[in-house]
Each structure stands twice: as structure tokens, then as C-alpha cells.
Amino acid sequence: MDYSVIDRYIDRLIDDTTPDKPIWNIENIKHGKPPAWNYIDGCMMTSLYTIYLQTGKKKYIDFIDKFVDYYVFEDGSIRGYEKDTYNVDNINEGRVLFDLYRETGKEKYKKAIELLYSQLETQPRTALGNFWHKKIYPEQVWLDGLYMAQVFYTRYETEFNGGKNYADIVKQFQNVYDNMYDKQKRLYYHGWDYSKSAFWSDKKTGLSKSFWLRSVGWYTVGLVDAIGYFSDEAKELKAKLVKIFNDTIEGVERYIDPKGKMFWQVVDQGGREGNYLETSGSAMIAYAMMKGARLGLVDKRFAKVGEEVFNGICKKYLSDEGGTLNLGGICLMAGLGPETNKKRDGTFEYYISEPVVENDAKGTGPFVMAYTEIMQL
């Protein structure tokens, strides 16, 4: 495949974006939200920084700095960020702050890192020690949250805190593996309500009803990225995460569609009416497979498996219309609850009902991340 078209696609995303109106944030555009710090932009910033590392092209780091500079003020406060919502999604964009602080030396980026870390220090937790997904979702753990919070948490521990809380990070992943992983299906449920009181949760297990692809994708990326930031000195703790990562990758591999070489929106329901091959989760798992193989965390054959999934996405959803490239097949959003939104009940019917869009960063970000692994094969 000619991957040069992807370079053109990435350039278009950058050229058509200003910090206050990023072209990829379809969700904000759709709802007319004012610009504010969010995990969707964070996906793109992390992806573009990885591209910068691979190409050395200054235009990428200049774009990232200009973009994030708009959101971070001189005192380290962040545009639209409210700590007291205790939303772990808001931690994700903080990952790129470590890179920008190192690249630019701007003290405001370090101050913003400390602000976000202070949220984790007081983030509400379940009795087993896992962060609540948000304050408005008490006692709830979502797979998404392991990506949103734990990778930033790991970077902070490695770079600024001597790894003092590594054990806490490993425990949070271990709790998810022990309580949200179906050992027979070898898949993770999207959500877990420790209190078992949410309308979508099973009254015996607290688990949600289905295996949503993007949540599994978030989790696999969260694992491989956190492992990548662990200090080599913490061998025993790191080994525990590597074992979980192996079980996770080997388990999900069986659900690759043999024809389309992608994963289904509801992972274990391939071919069921209404289900579809989805881009964002497929790209995340492809990235995790290729990166895991490159780092020696899983069998090296997964480099090829991940590449095949990436090529499956390109073949099905990367289109060129009159010279304008678009990436389709992206689930716009999905979640569980709250009580005021009973539609979000975690069923198959719910997950296939959410809008499918083009060019949203929840798909384009992971797609670019996977592309950076393709560049390194």
C-alpha cells in the first residue's frame, strides 16, 4: 500500500485547524461547545508528537506547542478545566505536557502537569483502589479511564516522583483484569459499578452488558503505553502488567474479522445485523499489537497482525474524494448512563445506535498512532 496518502491526510488535519476550532473535534462542533481542554484533542496531540519524533519535522512540534499554548495559561491553569469534576478524561491531554516542557522549557507546562497530578492525588476511588471515572459516576470504573489517567500517572511517577506509586498503578490494572475480564470470552466489559447500583450494571457482578470495541482499544493502549513509561528498575511490577497485556492481546486477536481484517463495534457479535467494522478501536488495537511486538512485550508475529488490521482500515475507510482524504467508520461517542440517559444502557442495540462519522479525533488520533508504528516496522 502507498502510505504517502496518509501524510497528506495528516497535513490536511493540521492545515485546517486552529486551536479554538480543531477540525477533528466533531463532538464539540456538533454540540457547539466553546473550546476547552479535553481528551479528544489530547489524542491528536499525542499522535502528532509521535509523528514528530519519527520524522523530525519542526512543523509538527510547532503546531503542537501553538495548540497547547492556547489552552495553558502562565500560572499553569487550563482553559475549560475544572478539577472538582474529578473527570479522568481530562487527565489524558496532560501526557503531551511532559514532552512540551522538555522541548520548550516553558514553566507553565510543568505547572499544568502539577495541577493535573493534584487531581489524581484526591480522585475518589472504589474500596479496591480504582479511580472513579467521574465524580458524577460514583463507584464506576470504565475501561476508557485506564488509558485516560494511568499513562499520565505513570509518566509523572517515572519523571518526577521516583516511581513511588508504581504499585498503585499496577493494582488498578490488576483489579480491572480480575473483575472486568471474561476469562472464557477473553474480553473486557466496558464498565464496572463497584456499588452494583447503576441501572446498566449486573446486580451480582456490577458489570455492564457488552464488549464495546473502543473501550477495549483504550485499555490495550493504556497498558502498552504505561508499560513503555515504566522504569526498567521496577522489573517485578512491570512484569505483572506485561502478563496482563499478553492475555489481553492474545484474547482479542481471535475476534479479528477474517475478511475485513478489522474488529466489530460490539466485539463478539461479528456479522450480527446492525453491527459494523469500526475504525477507532481497530486502530488502537493495531497500535498496541505493533508497539507491543516492537518493545518485546508480546510475540513478534503481532507486528504483522497489527499491520494487517491497519491495512484493513485503510482499505475500507480511507477514501480520496476529489483530492480530499477522509477517514470513516468512527463511532462518534458511547458511554454508560447517567440515570437521566437510560438509552446508554450498555446493550448491543445501544452501541450500534450511536452516530458513525468521518475524521473525528477518537478515530484519527489512534489511526495516526498506528501509522507511527507502521513507520517503524
C-alpha positions in Angstrom: 0.0 0.0 0.0 1.1 3.6 -0.7 1.2 5.2 2.7 2.1 8.6 1.3 -1.6 9.4 1.1 -1.7 9.3 5.0 1.0 12.0 5.2 -1.3 14.2 3.0 -4.2 13.4 5.3 -2.3 14.4 8.4 -1.2 17.6 6.8 -4.8 18.5 5.9 -5.9 18.0 9.6 -3.1 20.4 10.6 -3.7 23.0 7.9 -7.4 23.2 8.5 -7.2 23.6 12.3 -6.8 26.5 14.7 -6.5 25.9 18.5 -10.0 27.2 19.2 -11.6 25.2 16.3 -9.8 21.9 15.7 -11.3 20.2 12.6 -11.1 16.8 14.2 -13.2 17.5 17.3 -16.5 16.6 15.6 -18.3 16.1 19.0 -17.6 19.7 20.1 -18.5 21.1 16.7 -21.7 19.0 16.7 -22.8 20.4 20.1 -21.5 24.0 19.7 -19.2 23.8 22.7 -16.7 26.5 23.5 -13.0 25.5 23.3 -11.9 23.7 26.4 -9.2 21.2 27.5 -10.4 17.7 26.5 -9.2 14.1 25.8 -10.1 14.2 22.1 -7.6 17.0 21.4 -5.2 15.0 23.6 -5.4 12.0 21.3 -4.3 14.1 18.4 -1.6 16.0 20.2 0.0 12.7 21.5 -0.2 11.3 17.9 1.3 14.3 16.3 4.2 14.3 18.8 4.9 10.7 17.9 4.9 11.7 14.2 7.4 14.5 15.1 9.7 12.0 16.8 9.6 9.8 13.7 10.1 12.5 11.1 12.0 15.2 12.9 9.8 17.8 11.0 9.7 21.0 13.0 6.2 21.9 11.7 4.7 19.2 14.0 6.2 20.4 17.3 5.5 24.0 16.3 1.8 23.1 15.7 1.6 21.2 19.0 3.1 24.0 21.0 0.9 26.6 19.4 -2.2 24.5 20.0 -1.5 23.6 23.7 -0.1 27.1 24.5 -3.6 28.4 23.8 -5.1 26.2 26.5 -2.4 26.6 29.2 -2.1 29.9 30.9 1.1 31.3 32.5 0.1 30.3 36.1 -0.5 26.7 34.9 -4.3 26.9 34.9 -6.0 25.3 31.9 -8.8 26.7 29.7 -12.1 25.0 30.5 -10.5 22.6 33.0 -12.4 22.1 36.3 -10.6 19.9 38.8 -13.6 19.4 41.1 -15.5 17.4 38.4 -12.9 14.7 39.0 -13.2 13.5 35.4 -10.3 11.2 34.5 -10.9 12.0 30.8 -9.4 15.5 31.5 -6.1 13.9 32.5 -5.3 12.4 29.1 -4.2 15.6 27.3 -1.7 16.2 30.1 0.6 13.5 28.5 1.9 15.9 25.9 2.7 18.5 28.5 5.7 16.4 29.6 7.0 16.5 26.0 6.3 20.2 25.5 8.0 21.0 28.8 11.1 19.2 27.7 11.1 20.6 24.2 10.3 24.3 25.1 11.3 24.7 28.7 8.1 26.7 29.4 7.4 26.6 33.1 3.7 26.9 32.6 3.6 23.4 31.2 5.3 22.0 34.3 2.7 23.9 36.5 -0.1 22.4 34.4 1.3 18.9 35.0 1.3 19.5 38.7 -2.3 20.7 38.6 -3.4 17.6 36.8 -1.5 15.4 39.1 -3.1 17.1 42.1 -6.4 15.8 40.7 -5.2 12.2 40.8 -4.0 12.7 44.4 -7.6 13.4 45.6 -9.5 11.5 42.9 -12.3 9.5 44.5 -11.7 5.7 44.5 -13.5 2.4 44.9 -12.8 0.4 48.0 -10.4 -1.7 45.9 -8.5 1.4 45.0 -9.6 2.2 41.4 -10.2 5.8 40.4 -13.9 6.6 39.8 -14.4 7.5 36.1 -16.0 10.8 37.1 -17.5 12.4 40.2 -20.9 12.1 38.5 -20.3 8.4 38.1 -19.7 7.3 41.7 -18.0 3.9 42.2 -17.8 3.3 38.5 -14.7 2.1 36.6 -14.7 2.3 32.8 -12.0 0.7 30.6 -11.6 4.1 29.0 -10.4 5.6 32.2 -7.3 3.3 32.4 -6.0 5.0 29.3 -7.1 8.5 30.3 -5.4 8.5 33.7 -2.9 5.7 34.2 -0.5 6.7 31.3 -0.1 10.3 32.6 0.1 8.9 36.2 2.9 6.5 35.1 4.8 9.3 33.3 4.6 11.5 36.4 5.9 8.8 38.7 8.8 8.0 36.4 9.9 11.5 35.6 9.1 13.4 38.8 8.3 11.0 41.7 10.8 8.2 41.6 8.2 5.6 40.8 6.8 5.8 44.4 3.2 4.9 43.2 4.0 2.3 40.6 2.3 -0.4 42.8 -0.9 1.7 42.9 -0.9 1.8 39.1 -0.3 -1.9 38.7 -3.1 -2.6 41.3 -5.6 -0.6 39.3 -4.9 -2.5 36.1 -4.9 -5.8 38.1 -8.3 -5.0 39.6 -9.7 -4.5 36.1 -8.2 -7.7 34.9 -9.6 -9.6 37.9 -13.1 -8.2 37.9 -13.9 -7.0 34.3 -12.2 -9.7 32.2 -14.3 -12.5 31.0 -11.9 -15.5 31.1 -14.0 -17.5 28.6 -14.7 -14.8 26.1 -11.2 -13.3 26.8 -12.7 -9.8 26.5 -13.3 -7.0 28.9 -16.7 -5.5 29.7 -16.9 -1.7 29.2 -17.9 -0.7 32.7 -17.9 -2.0 36.3 -20.0 -0.4 39.1 -18.5 -1.4 42.3 -21.7 -0.5 44.2 -23.8 -2.5 41.7 -26.4 0.3 41.8 -26.2 1.8 38.3 -29.2 0.8 36.1 -26.9 -0.7 33.5 -24.9 -2.9 35.9 -25.5 -6.5 36.7 -26.8 -6.8 40.2 -24.4 -9.7 41.1 -21.1 -8.6 39.3 -21.6 -4.8 38.8 -20.6 -5.3 35.1 -22.1 -3.8 32.0 -23.7 -5.9 29.4 -21.4 -5.8 26.3 -17.9 -5.7 24.9 -17.6 -2.3 23.2 -14.6 -2.2 20.9 -13.3 1.3 21.6 -13.2 0.7 25.3 -11.2 -2.5 24.8 -8.9 -0.4 22.5 -8.4 2.3 25.1 -7.5 -0.3 27.6 -4.9 -2.1 25.4 -3.3 1.3 24.5 -3.3 2.3 28.2 -1.5 -0.9 29.1 1.2 -0.8 26.4 1.8 3.0 26.9 2.0 2.7 30.6 4.4 -0.3 30.4 6.5 1.8 28.0 7.0 4.5 30.6 7.8 2.2 33.5 11.3 2.3 34.7 13.3 -0.8 34.0 14.3 -0.9 37.6 10.7 -1.9 38.6 11.0 -5.3 36.9 8.6 -7.3 39.1 5.8 -4.7 38.9 6.3 -4.2 35.1 6.2 -8.0 34.6 2.7 -8.1 36.1 1.5 -5.6 33.5 3.2 -7.4 30.7 1.4 -10.6 31.7 -1.9 -8.9 31.6 -1.1 -7.3 28.3 -0.2 -10.7 26.8 -3.5 -12.2 27.9 -5.4 -9.2 26.6 -3.8 -9.1 23.1 -3.9 -12.9 22.6 -7.5 -12.9 23.7 -8.7 -10.1 21.4 -6.9 -11.5 18.4 -9.5 -14.2 17.9 -12.1 -11.5 17.1 -10.4 -10.1 14.0 -12.8 -10.4 11.1 -11.1 -12.8 8.7 -12.4 -10.9 5.6 -12.2 -7.3 6.6 -9.2 -7.7 9.0 -10.8 -5.3 11.5 -12.8 -5.6 14.7 -16.5 -5.1 15.2 -18.2 -2.3 17.1 -19.6 -4.9 19.5 -16.5 -7.2 19.5 -18.0 -10.7 20.0 -21.1 -10.1 17.7 -19.4 -10.1 14.3 -21.9 -10.3 11.5 -24.9 -9.6 13.6 -27.4 -7.3 11.9 -26.5 -3.6 12.6 -23.0 -4.3 13.8 -20.1 -2.9 11.8 -16.4 -2.9 11.5 -15.2 0.2 13.5 -12.1 2.3 12.9 -11.1 3.8 16.2 -11.0 0.6 18.3 -9.4 -1.3 15.4 -6.6 1.3 15.1 -6.0 1.3 18.9 -5.6 -2.5 19.0 -3.4 -2.4 15.8 -1.2 0.2 17.5 -1.0 -1.9 20.7 -0.1 -5.0 18.8 2.6 -3.4 16.8 4.1 -1.4 19.7 3.9 -4.5 22.0 5.8 -6.5 19.4 8.4 -3.8 18.9 9.0 -3.5 22.6 9.3 -7.3 23.0 6.2 -7.5 25.2 4.3 -10.0 23.0 5.3 -12.4 20.3 6.9 -10.6 17.3 4.2 -12.0 15.0 1.8 -9.4 16.3 3.7 -6.8 14.3 2.3 -8.4 11.2 -1.1 -8.9 12.7 -1.4 -5.2 13.7 -0.2 -4.2 10.3 -2.9 -6.3 8.6 -5.5 -4.6 10.8 -4.2 -1.2 9.9 -4.3 -2.0 6.2 -7.9 -3.3 6.7 -8.8 0.2 8.0 -7.2 1.9 5.1 -8.8 -0.4 2.5 -12.3 0.0 4.0 -12.5 3.5 5.3 -9.7 5.8 4.0 -11.2 7.5 0.9 -10.0 10.1 -1.6 -12.8 12.3 -2.9 -11.6 14.9 -5.4 -8.2 15.1 -3.7 -9.7 15.4 -0.2 -8.8 12.4 2.1 -11.3 11.3 4.7 -11.3 8.6 7.4 -14.7 7.0 8.1 -16.2 4.3 10.2 -15.6 6.1 13.5 -18.2 5.7 16.3 -18.7 9.3 17.5 -19.3 8.6 21.2 -20.6 6.0 23.6 -20.9 5.7 27.3 -22.9 4.2 30.2 -25.6 6.3 31.9 -26.2 8.5 33.8 -29.6 7.9 35.2 -31.0 10.7 33.1 -30.0 8.9 29.9 -31.4 5.4 30.1 -30.6 4.9 26.4 -26.9 4.4 27.3 -27.6 1.0 28.9 -24.6 -0.9 27.6 -26.6 -3.2 25.3 -25.7 -4.3 21.7 -28.6 -2.2 20.5 -27.3 0.9 22.2 -23.7 0.6 20.9 -24.8 0.2 17.3 -27.2 3.2 17.6 -24.6 5.9 18.2 -23.6 8.0 15.1 -20.8 6.9 12.8 -18.7 9.8 11.5 -15.6 10.8 9.5 -12.4 12.4 10.8 -13.2 12.6 14.5 -10.0 12.5 16.6 -11.2 9.5 18.6 -10.5 7.7 15.3 -7.9 9.9 13.5 -5.7 10.1 16.6 -5.4 6.3 17.1 -5.1 5.9 13.3 -2.1 8.3 13.3 -0.6 6.5 16.3 -0.9 3.2 14.5 0.7 4.8 11.4 3.8 5.8 13.5 4.2 2.1 14.3 3.9 1.2 10.6 6.7 3.7 10.0 8.9 1.8 12.5 8.3 -1.7 11.1 
